[in-house]
């Protein structure tokens, strides 16, 4: 019977030489990081949602009272509508414009690398700086947009972009789309460059039109990338906080309050930690739906690669 240390050494050798073992070792630091900085705050938030905790004192267990109260809160339901409207419209626009830019940059254009670098600028600029820039662009008195439209004779007085509920909604969507397009465009461009050019050439030889090559060749092969990219885009948009908070702080009359900004307002300035945590926890089902969308996209990719 071999000694125990030799058994351990043999097990360790097999473990480190296997692909799964090395993958586990490489993922272990990230798993520890996520456990400390993601799992614990998430668990604490879920716990606070079942308490009446306030800033300055510990809460006691009250069960579902926070959630029952939210069911009758019109401001909460308005934030749910705003969040879904904001996420849906912004995500669709970012996908459409991002895909168009990716297809354009995938062509053989002069100064193509320079254009790719310029397109990334809205994404790398800090969100607060972008929001301050748009806050000036949408100013009710000094807006450059209003000034140009007045000079062209289209309008007679400045537009109150952030003072009217629906105008404010469309304004924050425009700011989010401007900021999010580079992420979608560059990610889809990376996916386009993995598609063999020979497939499009073969389709062209067979008589396929450019639209047929796009819908029958490019789009199906790009679907897994689209699923992952749009999942991240939806997550970023759904949980957006900085842009809304700097531009409107949820106004006017709560017209641009998202669930994230309302959660912050109730928990920190309002002092109701339990209520704010309950609003944040109510976001989880929507986020899980976006993750499932990505999962099914990845399953399609496995099918394309020949798996069952």
Backbone as numpy.savetxt, mean C-alpha at the origin, in Angstrom:
# Nx Ny Nz CAx CAy CAz Cx Cy Cz
27.39 -48.01 19.78 26.53 -46.82 19.78 27.42 -45.58 19.78
27.32 -44.70 18.79 28.20 -43.53 18.71 27.91 -42.56 19.84
28.88 -41.80 20.24 28.67 -40.82 21.31 27.66 -39.76 20.89
27.01 -39.17 21.91 26.00 -38.15 21.64 26.57 -36.94 20.93
27.80 -36.44 21.30 28.33 -35.27 20.56 28.49 -35.52 19.08
28.86 -36.75 18.69 29.00 -37.06 17.27 27.64 -37.02 16.58
26.60 -37.48 17.28 25.25 -37.42 16.71 24.83 -35.97 16.47
25.13 -35.14 17.47 24.76 -33.73 17.32 25.53 -33.08 16.18
26.82 -33.42 16.08 27.62 -32.85 15.00 27.11 -33.31 13.64
26.72 -34.59 13.56 26.19 -35.10 12.30 24.86 -34.43 11.94
24.01 -34.24 12.96 22.73 -33.57 12.72 22.95 -32.12 12.27
23.87 -31.42 12.95 24.15 -30.03 12.59 24.71 -29.92 11.18
25.57 -30.90 10.80 26.16 -30.88 9.47 25.07 -31.06 8.41
24.17 -32.04 8.64 23.09 -32.26 7.68 22.15 -31.06 7.62
21.94 -30.45 8.79 21.03 -29.30 8.85 21.58 -28.12 8.06
22.85 -27.81 8.24 23.45 -26.66 7.55 23.67 -26.91 6.07
23.82 -28.19 5.68 24.04 -28.49 4.27 22.75 -28.59 3.47
21.62 -28.70 4.16 20.34 -28.78 3.46 19.84 -27.39 3.11
19.06 -27.31 2.03 18.53 -26.02 1.59 17.54 -25.45 2.60
16.70 -26.31 3.18 15.73 -25.84 4.16 16.41 -25.34 5.42
17.48 -26.03 5.83 18.19 -25.61 7.02 18.84 -24.25 6.86
19.49 -24.03 5.72 20.10 -22.74 5.47 19.05 -21.64 5.35
17.94 -21.98 4.72 16.86 -20.99 4.63 16.34 -20.59 6.00
16.22 -21.58 6.90 15.77 -21.29 8.26 16.76 -20.38 8.98
18.04 -20.66 8.83 19.05 -19.84 9.50 19.06 -18.41 8.98
18.90 -18.26 7.66 18.89 -16.92 7.09 17.65 -16.13 7.51
16.54 -16.83 7.69 15.29 -16.15 8.04 15.16 -15.90 9.54
15.98 -16.57 10.35 15.84 -16.46 11.80 16.01 -15.03 12.30
17.04 -14.26 11.87 17.14 -12.87 12.36 15.92 -12.03 12.01
15.41 -12.19 10.78 14.22 -11.43 10.40 13.01 -11.86 11.23
12.91 -13.15 11.52 11.79 -13.63 12.33 11.85 -13.05 13.74
13.03 -12.99 14.32 13.19 -12.39 15.66 12.82 -10.91 15.62
13.27 -10.22 14.57 12.96 -8.79 14.43 11.45 -8.58 14.34
10.78 -9.37 13.49 9.33 -9.23 13.34 8.60 -9.58 14.63
9.10 -10.58 15.34 8.46 -10.98 16.60 8.51 -9.85 17.61
9.64 -9.14 17.67 9.81 -8.08 18.66 9.08 -6.81 18.27
9.15 -6.44 16.99 8.66 -5.13 16.57 7.34 -5.17 15.82
6.77 -6.36 15.57 5.50 -6.46 14.88 4.49 -7.27 15.67
4.87 -8.46 16.08 3.93 -9.33 16.78 3.53 -8.75 18.13
4.51 -8.26 18.90 4.18 -7.71 20.22 3.28 -6.47 20.11
3.60 -5.47 19.26 2.68 -4.33 19.15 1.30 -4.73 18.65
1.24 -5.71 17.73 -0.07 -6.15 17.24 -0.87 -6.79 18.37
-0.21 -7.67 19.14 -0.91 -8.30 20.26 -1.35 -7.29 21.30
-0.50 -6.29 21.57 -0.86 -5.25 22.54 -2.04 -4.44 22.03
-2.06 -4.14 20.72 -3.18 -3.39 20.17 -4.49 -4.15 20.26
-4.43 -5.45 19.98 -5.64 -6.27 20.09 -6.14 -6.29 21.54
-5.21 -6.41 22.49 -5.59 -6.42 23.91 -6.22 -5.08 24.31
-5.61 -3.97 23.90 -6.14 -2.66 24.27 -7.54 -2.45 23.69
-7.83 -3.06 22.55 -9.14 -2.93 21.95 -10.26 -3.51 22.79
-9.91 -4.38 23.72 -10.91 -4.98 24.62 -10.89 -4.34 26.01
-10.22 -3.21 26.15 -10.15 -2.52 27.43 -10.62 -1.08 27.27
-10.77 -0.40 28.40 -11.12 1.03 28.38 -9.89 1.87 28.72
-8.73 1.43 28.26 -7.48 2.11 28.56 -7.49 3.54 28.04
-6.92 4.43 28.83 -6.75 5.83 28.44 -5.31 6.24 28.73
-4.90 7.34 28.13 -3.55 7.83 28.38 -3.44 8.22 29.85
-2.46 7.66 30.52 -2.22 7.99 31.93 -2.75 6.96 32.90
-3.55 6.00 32.43 -4.03 4.97 33.34 -4.26 3.67 32.58
-4.08 2.57 33.29 -4.31 1.26 32.70 -5.81 1.00 32.58
-6.17 0.26 31.57 -7.57 -0.05 31.36 -7.96 -1.37 32.00
-9.25 -1.57 32.09 -9.81 -2.84 32.58 -10.55 -3.50 31.42
-10.70 -4.81 31.52 -11.34 -5.59 30.47 -12.82 -5.22 30.36
-13.24 -4.81 29.16 -14.65 -4.47 28.95 -15.24 -5.28 27.80
-14.50 -6.24 27.28 -15.02 -7.11 26.23 -15.20 -6.38 24.91
-16.38 -6.53 24.33 -16.65 -5.99 23.01 -17.30 -4.61 23.04
-17.25 -3.92 24.18 -17.95 -2.64 24.29 -17.42 -1.60 23.30
-16.11 -1.56 23.11 -15.56 -0.60 22.15 -16.09 -0.86 20.74
-16.16 -2.12 20.36 -16.63 -2.48 19.01 -18.12 -2.24 18.88
-18.88 -2.52 19.93 -20.32 -2.27 19.89 -20.59 -0.77 19.76
-19.78 0.03 20.47 -19.96 1.47 20.38 -19.60 1.97 18.99
-18.57 1.38 18.36 -18.18 1.80 17.01 -19.27 1.49 15.99
-20.03 0.44 16.22 -21.09 0.09 15.27 -22.13 1.19 15.16
-22.29 2.00 16.21 -23.26 3.10 16.19 -22.60 4.46 16.01
-21.32 4.47 15.64 -20.58 5.72 15.49 -20.58 6.13 14.01
-21.29 7.18 13.64 -21.33 7.58 12.21 -19.97 8.03 11.69
-19.13 8.61 12.54 -17.80 9.05 12.09 -16.95 7.84 11.73
-17.08 6.75 12.49 -16.33 5.53 12.17 -16.74 4.98 10.82
-18.05 4.90 10.57 -18.52 4.36 9.29 -18.16 5.29 8.13
-18.11 6.60 8.39 -17.65 7.52 7.36 -16.18 7.27 7.05
-15.38 6.98 8.08 -13.96 6.68 7.85 -13.80 5.38 7.08
-14.68 4.41 7.32 -14.62 3.15 6.56 -14.92 3.43 5.09
-15.96 4.21 4.83 -16.27 4.57 3.44 -15.11 5.33 2.80
-14.58 6.31 3.52 -13.46 7.08 2.98 -12.26 6.19 2.67
-11.98 5.26 3.56 -10.82 4.37 3.37 -11.01 3.49 2.15
-12.19 2.89 2.00 -12.44 2.02 0.85 -12.45 2.82 -0.45
-13.08 3.98 -0.44 -13.12 4.83 -1.63 -11.71 5.28 -2.01
-10.97 5.76 -1.04 -9.61 6.25 -1.25 -8.72 5.13 -1.77
-8.80 3.95 -1.16 -7.94 2.84 -1.55 -8.31 2.33 -2.95
-9.60 2.19 -3.24 -10.03 1.64 -4.53 -9.64 2.56 -5.68
-10.02 3.84 -5.58 -9.75 4.77 -6.68 -8.25 4.96 -6.87
-7.52 5.18 -5.77 -6.09 5.42 -5.88 -5.36 4.19 -6.43
-5.74 2.99 -5.99 -5.06 1.77 -6.45 -5.32 1.53 -7.93
-6.56 1.75 -8.39 -6.87 1.56 -9.81 -6.09 2.55 -10.66
-6.04 3.81 -10.24 -5.31 4.82 -11.01 -3.81 4.52 -11.01
-3.27 4.12 -9.87 -1.84 3.81 -9.82 -1.50 2.61 -10.68
-2.39 1.62 -10.71 -2.13 0.46 -11.55 -2.17 0.83 -13.03
-3.21 1.55 -13.44 -3.33 1.91 -14.85 -2.17 2.78 -15.33
-1.88 3.84 -14.59 -0.79 4.73 -15.00 0.57 4.07 -14.83
0.73 3.26 -13.77 2.00 2.57 -13.56 2.28 1.54 -14.64
1.25 0.81 -15.07 1.43 -0.17 -16.15 1.76 0.54 -17.46
1.09 1.66 -17.72 1.39 2.41 -18.94 2.83 2.91 -18.94
3.30 3.43 -17.82 4.68 3.90 -17.72 5.67 2.74 -17.86
5.34 1.59 -17.26 6.23 0.43 -17.35 6.36 -0.04 -18.80
5.24 -0.11 -19.52 5.30 -0.50 -20.93 6.08 0.51 -21.76
5.94 1.79 -21.41 6.66 2.83 -22.14 8.16 2.74 -21.89
8.54 2.55 -20.63 9.96 2.48 -20.29 10.60 1.16 -20.71
9.78 0.17 -21.04 10.33 -1.11 -21.49 10.75 -1.07 -22.96
10.39 0.00 -23.66 10.78 0.14 -25.06 12.21 0.69 -25.15
12.74 0.64 -26.35 14.08 1.16 -26.59 13.99 2.66 -26.85
14.11 3.43 -25.78 14.00 4.88 -25.87 15.35 5.53 -25.55
15.62 6.69 -26.13 16.84 7.42 -25.74 16.74 7.93 -24.31
17.86 7.91 -23.59 17.92 8.36 -22.19 16.94 7.58 -21.30
16.77 6.30 -21.60 15.81 5.48 -20.86 16.18 5.38 -19.38
17.47 5.19 -19.08 17.90 5.07 -17.69 17.68 6.36 -16.92
17.86 7.50 -17.59 17.62 8.79 -16.93 16.15 8.94 -16.58
15.27 8.56 -17.50 13.84 8.64 -17.23 13.44 7.74 -16.08
14.03 6.56 -16.00 13.72 5.65 -14.89 14.12 6.26 -13.56
15.26 6.91 -13.53 15.70 7.55 -12.29 14.79 8.70 -11.90
14.36 9.50 -12.89 13.50 10.64 -12.60 12.14 10.18 -12.07
11.62 9.10 -12.66 10.31 8.60 -12.24 10.32 8.17 -10.78
11.46 7.73 -10.27 11.55 7.27 -8.89 11.50 8.40 -7.88
11.72 9.63 -8.32 11.81 10.75 -7.38 10.58 10.90 -6.48
9.34 10.85 -6.99 8.20 10.99 -6.08 8.15 9.92 -4.99
8.72 8.74 -5.28 8.69 7.65 -4.30 9.74 7.83 -3.21
10.93 8.35 -3.58 12.01 8.46 -2.61 11.91 9.74 -1.77
11.17 10.74 -2.24 10.99 11.96 -1.44 10.17 11.61 -0.20
10.56 12.08 0.98 9.77 11.79 2.20 8.32 12.21 2.04
7.43 11.41 2.61 6.00 11.65 2.46 5.59 13.02 2.99
6.18 13.42 4.10 5.80 14.71 4.68 6.15 15.86 3.74
7.31 15.78 3.08 7.68 16.83 2.13 6.72 16.85 0.94
6.36 15.66 0.45 5.37 15.60 -0.64 4.05 16.21 -0.21
3.62 15.89 1.01 2.35 16.42 1.49 2.40 17.93 1.64
3.52 18.47 2.12 3.65 19.93 2.24 3.61 20.60 0.87
4.23 19.97 -0.13 4.20 20.52 -1.48 2.78 20.55 -2.02
2.05 19.45 -1.81 0.66 19.43 -2.29 -0.22 20.36 -1.46
0.10 20.53 -0.20 -0.66 21.47 0.63 -0.56 22.88 0.06
0.62 23.23 -0.47 0.79 24.54 -1.11 0.09 24.58 -2.47
0.18 23.48 -3.22 -0.49 23.43 -4.53 -2.00 23.56 -4.38
-2.56 22.97 -3.30 -4.00 22.98 -3.09 -4.46 24.15 -2.21
-3.59 25.11 -1.94 -3.97 26.23 -1.07 -5.16 26.98 -1.67
-6.07 27.39 -0.78 -7.32 28.01 -1.26 -7.09 29.38 -1.89
-5.97 30.05 -1.58 -5.72 31.39 -2.12 -4.56 31.43 -3.11
-3.52 30.64 -2.86 -2.30 30.75 -3.66 -2.03 29.50 -4.50
-3.04 28.70 -4.76 -2.86 27.48 -5.54 -2.41 27.80 -6.96
-1.36 27.13 -7.40 -0.88 27.32 -8.78 -1.91 26.81 -9.78
-2.66 25.79 -9.39 -3.69 25.26 -10.29 -4.79 26.30 -10.51
-5.26 26.88 -9.42 -6.29 27.91 -9.54 -5.78 29.11 -10.34
-4.52 29.48 -10.11 -3.94 30.64 -10.81 -3.92 30.40 -12.32
-3.49 29.19 -12.74 -3.43 28.88 -14.16 -4.83 28.86 -14.77
-5.79 28.26 -14.08 -7.15 28.19 -14.61 -7.80 29.57 -14.71
-7.48 30.45 -13.75 -8.00 31.82 -13.82 -7.38 32.57 -15.00
-6.07 32.38 -15.20 -5.40 33.04 -16.32 -5.94 32.56 -17.66
-6.32 31.30 -17.73 -6.88 30.76 -18.97 -8.36 31.10 -19.14
-8.97 31.71 -18.13 -10.37 32.09 -18.21 -11.34 30.95 -17.97
-10.86 29.83 -17.42 -11.74 28.68 -17.18 -12.58 28.89 -15.92
-11.97 29.47 -14.88 -12.69 29.75 -13.64 -12.52 31.23 -13.31
-13.38 31.74 -12.43 -13.33 33.16 -12.06 -12.78 33.39 -10.67
-12.74 32.36 -9.84 -12.23 32.49 -8.48 -11.49 31.21 -8.08
-10.57 31.31 -7.11 -9.78 30.13 -6.73 -10.66 28.98 -6.24
-10.18 27.77 -6.49 -10.88 26.56 -6.04 -10.46 26.24 -4.62
-11.43 25.96 -3.78 -11.14 25.58 -2.39 -10.93 24.06 -2.34
-9.73 23.62 -2.74 -9.47 22.19 -2.90 -9.69 21.41 -1.61
-9.19 21.91 -0.50 -9.23 21.17 0.76 -10.35 21.63 1.68
-11.24 22.51 1.20 -12.33 23.00 2.03 -13.67 22.37 1.73
-13.81 21.76 0.57 -15.05 21.08 0.20 -14.86 19.57 0.36
-15.82 18.86 0.93 -15.62 17.43 1.21 -15.19 16.60 0.01
-15.93 16.69 -1.10 -15.59 15.84 -2.25 -14.35 16.33 -2.97
-14.18 17.64 -3.05 -12.95 18.16 -3.64 -11.73 17.73 -2.83
-11.86 17.73 -1.51 -10.76 17.30 -0.65 -10.46 15.83 -0.86
-11.48 15.01 -1.02 -11.26 13.57 -1.26 -10.46 13.35 -2.54
-10.86 14.02 -3.61 -10.15 13.85 -4.87 -8.75 14.44 -4.82
-8.57 15.47 -4.03 -7.25 16.09 -3.91 -6.25 15.16 -3.22
-6.67 14.53 -2.13 -5.75 13.63 -1.44 -5.50 12.37 -2.28
-6.49 11.95 -3.06 -6.28 10.82 -3.96 -5.23 11.18 -5.01
-5.32 12.39 -5.56 -4.33 12.82 -6.56 -2.93 12.84 -5.97
-2.79 13.30 -4.74 -1.48 13.31 -4.10 -0.96 11.90 -3.88
-1.83 10.99 -3.46 -1.41 9.61 -3.24 -1.02 8.93 -4.55
-1.77 9.19 -5.61 -1.45 8.59 -6.91 -0.10 9.08 -7.40
0.15 10.38 -7.28 1.43 10.95 -7.71 2.58 10.28 -6.97
2.40 10.02 -5.70 3.47 9.43 -4.90 3.62 7.93 -5.17
2.53 7.23 -5.46 2.58 5.77 -5.56 2.87 5.21 -6.93
2.69 6.02 -7.99 2.93 5.53 -9.35 4.34 4.97 -9.54
5.41 5.63 -9.05 6.76 5.09 -9.30 6.96 3.67 -8.79
6.42 3.36 -7.62 6.57 2.01 -7.08 5.94 0.97 -8.00
4.72 1.25 -8.46 4.03 0.32 -9.36 4.76 0.22 -10.69
5.16 1.36 -11.25 5.79 1.37 -12.57 7.12 0.61 -12.57
7.99 0.88 -11.60 9.29 0.24 -11.57 9.16 -1.25 -11.29
8.24 -1.62 -10.40 8.05 -3.05 -10.09 7.53 -3.81 -11.31
6.54 -3.24 -12.00 6.02 -3.90 -13.20 7.06 -3.90 -14.33
7.89 -2.86 -14.39 8.96 -2.84 -15.39 9.94 -3.99 -15.15
10.26 -4.24 -13.89 11.13 -5.38 -13.58 10.49 -6.69 -14.01
9.16 -6.80 -13.83 8.47 -8.01 -14.29 8.46 -8.13 -15.80
8.28 -7.02 -16.50 8.27 -7.05 -17.97 9.61 -7.51 -18.52
10.69 -7.16 -17.85 12.01 -7.52 -18.36 12.35 -8.98 -18.13
11.55 -9.68 -17.34 11.75 -11.12 -17.16 11.02 -11.94 -18.22
10.13 -11.30 -19.01 9.39 -12.01 -20.05 10.27 -12.15 -21.28
10.51 -13.36 -21.77 11.37 -13.54 -22.96 10.81 -12.80 -24.17
11.66 -12.04 -24.81 11.23 -11.28 -25.98 10.85 -12.19 -27.14
11.39 -13.42 -27.11 11.10 -14.35 -28.20 9.62 -14.72 -28.25
8.94 -14.70 -27.11 7.51 -15.03 -27.11 6.71 -13.99 -27.88
7.00 -12.71 -27.65 6.31 -11.66 -28.40 6.67 -11.71 -29.87
7.93 -12.01 -30.18 8.35 -12.10 -31.57 7.65 -13.25 -32.28
7.51 -14.38 -31.59 6.80 -15.52 -32.19 5.34 -15.19 -32.43
4.72 -14.48 -31.46 3.32 -14.09 -31.64 3.17 -13.12 -32.80
4.12 -12.21 -32.95 4.07 -11.25 -34.06 4.20 -11.97 -35.40
5.08 -12.98 -35.45 5.23 -13.75 -36.69 3.95 -14.49 -37.04
3.23 -14.94 -36.02 1.97 -15.63 -36.25 0.83 -14.69 -36.62
1.10 -13.40 -36.65 0.08 -12.45 -37.08 -0.68 -11.76 -35.97
-0.23 -11.90 -34.72 -0.93 -11.27 -33.60 -0.71 -9.76 -33.61
-1.76 -9.02 -33.32 -1.67 -7.56 -33.24 -1.00 -7.18 -31.92
-0.53 -5.92 -31.78 0.06 -5.50 -30.50 -0.87 -5.70 -29.31
-2.18 -5.44 -29.49 -3.12 -5.65 -28.39 -3.24 -7.14 -28.04
-3.26 -7.99 -29.04 -3.33 -9.43 -28.79 -2.07 -9.95 -28.11
-0.90 -9.40 -28.51 0.34 -9.82 -27.85 0.33 -9.39 -26.38
-0.24 -8.21 -26.12 -0.29 -7.73 -24.73 -1.25 -8.58 -23.89
-2.45 -8.85 -24.43 -3.46 -9.56 -23.64 -3.22 -11.06 -23.55
-2.59 -11.65 -24.59 -2.41 -13.10 -24.64 -1.03 -13.57 -24.18
-0.05 -12.68 -24.22 1.32 -13.07 -23.87 1.81 -12.31 -22.65
1.85 -10.97 -22.76 2.46 -10.16 -21.71 1.65 -10.19 -20.42
0.36 -9.92 -20.51 -0.47 -9.80 -19.31 -0.55 -11.10 -18.52
-0.78 -12.28 -19.16 -0.81 -13.52 -18.36 0.50 -13.80 -17.64
1.64 -13.55 -18.30 2.92 -13.79 -17.65 3.22 -12.76 -16.57
2.59 -11.60 -16.67 2.82 -10.54 -15.69 1.85 -10.62 -14.51
0.83 -11.47 -14.60 -0.19 -11.53 -13.57 0.36 -11.79 -12.17
1.29 -12.74 -11.97 1.81 -12.94 -10.61 2.49 -11.70 -10.03
3.23 -10.98 -10.88 3.88 -9.76 -10.42 2.84 -8.70 -10.08
1.81 -8.62 -10.91 0.74 -7.65 -10.66 0.07 -7.95 -9.32
-0.16 -9.24 -9.02 -0.80 -9.61 -7.77 0.01 -9.14 -6.57
1.31 -9.36 -6.60 2.16 -8.98 -5.47 2.28 -7.46 -5.37
2.53 -6.80 -6.50 2.71 -5.34 -6.50 1.44 -4.64 -6.04
0.29 -5.07 -6.54 -0.95 -4.40 -6.17 -1.34 -4.72 -4.74
-0.93 -5.88 -4.23 -1.18 -6.16 -2.82 -0.44 -5.16 -1.94
0.84 -4.94 -2.23 1.60 -3.96 -1.47 1.03 -2.56 -1.68
0.63 -2.25 -2.89 0.06 -0.93 -3.16 -1.22 -0.71 -2.36
-2.07 -1.72 -2.32 -3.31 -1.61 -1.54 -3.02 -1.48 -0.06
-2.05 -2.25 0.44 -1.69 -2.16 1.86 -1.16 -0.77 2.20
-0.26 -0.25 1.37 0.28 1.09 1.62 -0.80 2.14 1.58
-1.74 2.01 0.63 -2.79 3.01 0.49 -3.81 2.91 1.62
-4.18 1.69 1.97 -5.19 1.48 3.00 -4.72 1.99 4.35
-3.43 1.85 4.63 -2.89 2.27 5.92 -2.23 3.65 5.85
-2.51 4.41 4.80 -1.88 5.72 4.65 -2.26 6.62 5.83
-1.28 7.31 6.35 -1.51 8.19 7.50 -0.87 9.56 7.30
0.42 9.57 6.93 1.16 10.82 6.89 0.57 11.81 5.89
0.25 11.33 4.70 -0.26 12.21 3.65 -1.55 12.88 4.08
-2.48 12.10 4.61 -3.77 12.64 5.04 -3.60 13.57 6.23
-2.78 13.16 7.18 -2.65 13.95 8.40 -2.02 15.32 8.13
-1.04 15.37 7.25 -0.40 16.66 6.94 -1.32 17.53 6.09
-2.01 16.92 5.12 -2.84 17.72 4.20 -4.12 18.23 4.84
-4.88 17.35 5.49 -6.22 17.74 5.93 -6.51 17.42 7.39
-5.69 16.56 8.02 -5.97 16.08 9.38 -7.39 15.49 9.48
-7.87 14.93 8.39 -9.18 14.30 8.40 -10.32 15.20 7.97
-10.09 16.49 7.84 -11.14 17.42 7.48 -11.33 17.50 5.96
-12.27 18.32 5.51 -13.23 19.07 6.34 -14.40 18.18 6.79
-14.89 18.45 7.97 -15.99 17.69 8.60 -15.81 16.19 8.43
-14.59 15.70 8.71 -14.25 14.27 8.68 -14.35 13.66 7.29
-14.35 14.48 6.25 -14.55 13.98 4.89 -13.36 13.18 4.38
-12.17 13.39 4.93 -10.99 12.64 4.48 -10.40 11.79 5.59
-11.12 11.60 6.67 -10.63 10.74 7.74 -10.58 9.30 7.25
-9.41 8.71 7.27 -9.27 7.27 7.06 -9.29 6.56 8.39
-9.39 5.24 8.36 -9.42 4.49 9.61 -8.13 4.69 10.39
-7.00 4.82 9.69 -5.72 5.02 10.37 -5.67 6.37 11.07
-6.11 7.43 10.38 -6.06 8.76 11.00 -7.09 8.90 12.12
-8.26 8.28 11.95 -9.27 8.33 13.01 -8.79 7.56 14.24
-8.13 6.43 14.03 -7.58 5.66 15.14 -6.57 6.50 15.92
-5.69 7.19 15.20 -4.70 8.04 15.87 -5.39 9.18 16.62
-6.36 9.81 16.00 -7.03 10.95 16.63 -7.74 10.54 17.92
-8.41 9.39 17.89 -9.12 8.95 19.09 -8.14 8.49 20.18
-7.02 7.88 19.77 -6.13 7.28 20.75 -5.16 8.28 21.37
-4.54 9.15 20.57 -3.47 10.02 21.08 -4.01 11.40 21.47
-4.47 12.24 20.51 -5.03 13.53 20.98 -6.28 13.35 21.85
-7.11 12.35 21.52 -8.33 12.14 22.29 -8.12 11.38 23.58
-7.00 10.68 23.72 -6.69 9.96 24.95 -7.38 8.62 25.12
-8.26 8.23 24.20 -9.00 6.97 24.31 -8.21 5.85 23.63
-7.25 5.28 24.34 -6.40 4.26 23.74 -7.20 3.02 23.34
-8.13 2.61 24.16 -8.92 1.42 23.85 -9.74 1.59 22.59
-10.39 2.74 22.46 -11.22 3.00 21.29 -10.35 3.11 20.02
-9.23 3.80 20.13 -8.33 3.91 18.99 -7.79 2.56 18.57
-7.45 1.71 19.54 -6.96 0.37 19.22 -8.05 -0.46 18.55
-9.30 -0.29 18.97 -10.39 -1.05 18.36 -10.56 -0.66 16.89
-10.42 0.63 16.58 -10.50 1.06 15.18 -9.36 0.46 14.38
-8.16 0.44 14.96 -7.02 -0.14 14.25 -7.21 -1.63 14.02
-7.74 -2.34 15.01 -7.98 -3.78 14.85 -9.04 -4.04 13.78
-10.00 -3.13 13.65 -11.04 -3.29 12.62 -10.47 -3.23 11.22
-9.25 -2.74 11.06 -8.61 -2.70 9.74 -8.07 -4.06 9.33
-7.86 -4.96 10.28 -7.19 -6.23 10.00 -7.93 -7.07 8.96
-9.28 -7.23 9.03 -9.95 -8.05 7.99 -9.71 -7.54 6.58
-9.68 -6.22 6.39 -9.42 -5.68 5.05 -7.99 -5.99 4.60
-7.05 -5.91 5.53 -5.66 -6.20 5.18 -5.48 -7.68 4.87
-6.17 -8.54 5.59 -6.10 -9.98 5.31 -6.66 -10.29 3.92
-7.69 -9.57 3.52 -8.25 -9.78 2.18 -7.22 -9.44 1.11
-6.45 -8.37 1.32 -5.42 -8.00 0.36 -4.31 -9.05 0.32
-3.96 -9.61 1.47 -2.93 -10.65 1.51 -3.40 -11.91 0.79
-4.67 -12.27 0.94 -5.21 -13.43 0.24 -5.18 -13.21 -1.27
-5.40 -11.99 -1.70 -5.29 -11.67 -3.13 -3.89 -11.99 -3.63
-2.89 -11.61 -2.86 -1.50 -11.91 -3.24 -1.26 -13.41 -3.24
-1.82 -14.12 -2.27 -1.63 -15.57 -2.19 -2.14 -16.27 -3.43
-3.33 -15.91 -3.87 -3.89 -16.55 -5.06 -3.10 -16.17 -6.31
-2.54 -14.96 -6.32 -1.67 -14.59 -7.43 -0.43 -15.46 -7.48
0.15 -15.77 -6.33 1.32 -16.63 -6.28 0.97 -18.06 -6.67
-0.23 -18.51 -6.30 -0.66 -19.84 -6.71 -0.74 -19.94 -8.23
-1.20 -18.87 -8.87 -1.25 -18.85 -10.34 0.16 -18.96 -10.91
1.11 -18.32 -10.25 2.48 -18.39 -10.73 3.00 -19.82 -10.65
2.68 -20.53 -9.58 3.09 -21.93 -9.46 2.49 -22.76 -10.60
1.23 -22.47 -10.94 0.58 -23.20 -12.03 1.29 -22.93 -13.34
1.72 -21.69 -13.56 2.43 -21.36 -14.79 3.77 -22.07 -14.87
4.36 -22.35 -13.71 5.67 -23.00 -13.70 5.56 -24.53 -13.76
4.32 -25.04 -13.89 4.15 -26.47 -14.07 3.75 -27.24 -12.85
3.53 -26.55 -11.70 3.13 -27.25 -10.48 1.64 -27.56 -10.54
1.20 -28.41 -9.62 -0.22 -28.77 -9.57 -1.02 -27.60 -9.03
